[in-house]
């Protein structure tokens, strides 16, 4: 008789083109906003105010958590993201539903695992998309026999950059630098500039596990000290949120993350690691008189406070390629909406 408590997917259970509806829709509340602040320390005023706006990264964690039972319950590691766009704001009281389509499969040469590529869409209670993205995750196999995706992998092509047309939107009308404490606006950032955020944070077991449970992410790799050799992996989404919270210092007048072009979890993080963050400005785009967007590349580094001499990439002379510095745990390329000086002048 089948054990009813072991319903789960391994790599060989997936097929390209398969569509899945995720169970357990979730209503987001003010309590979710407070809990998120308590774990990350995020100070972005728009998501702390009485306006009722839910932080985009709360939406991301909620949607990703809903996919775990279908996609990543048997994950080895979450690897990366692309084409991530927040389509419309989420407010307190909205209910999030999630669907998945398998768009690629690639079995690893060790025949112990494979990479699952999934397109994910989170929608509100009205059926309107609020977030969509592609991600790829390494998933264990349950049998030694090779699948057809070892010799004939299907690897999807993803766009390297979210077009600026997806960034359009009206900035919040209650924006005020008095609330942000910020002195810098869109015009003040230069392409090529590197900004160091000084607020390091040490990760402990209770915090990283509690944060992961908050979003009903039940992937074993984050909790089971027996099967992970005593070192459960810190959920990569927490690393994103810690870095983004630290990056408030230097981007105080930000209006919210709008899209992620690419994201890589370059190295694992574990309890006891201390996370530091720095950001490089890649591009600056004007969207209206009142706001624009910065294309930013955020690096989160463990146990090493970066300075001007730090290079996130190491040259590999043997293969003439570059690899991440072993201290880099996250490389995130994203679009951040940013207020202009005119938005400030119009409120004086």
Secondary structure as UniProt FT lines:
FT   HELIX           4..6
FT   HELIX           11..13
FT   TURN            16..17
FT   STRAND          19..21
FT   STRAND          26..27
FT   HELIX           30..40
FT   HELIX           45..47
FT   TURN            50..51
FT   HELIX           56..67
FT   TURN            68..74
FT   STRAND          75..86
FT   TURN            92..93
FT   STRAND          95..107
FT   TURN            109..110
FT   STRAND          113..123
FT   TURN            125..126
FT   STRAND          129..140
FT   HELIX           148..151
FT   HELIX           164..167
FT   TURN            173..174
FT   HELIX           177..180
FT   HELIX           186..188
FT   TURN            191..192
FT   STRAND          194..202
FT   HELIX           205..214
FT   TURN            215..216
FT   HELIX           220..222
FT   TURN            225..230
FT   HELIX           236..246
FT   TURN            247..250
FT   TURN            252..253
FT   STRAND          254..264
FT   TURN            271..272
FT   STRAND          274..286
FT   STRAND          291..302
FT   TURN            308..309
FT   STRAND          313..316
FT   TURN            317..320
FT   STRAND          321..324
FT   TURN            326..327
FT   STRAND          328..339
FT   HELIX           341..345
FT   TURN            346..347
//
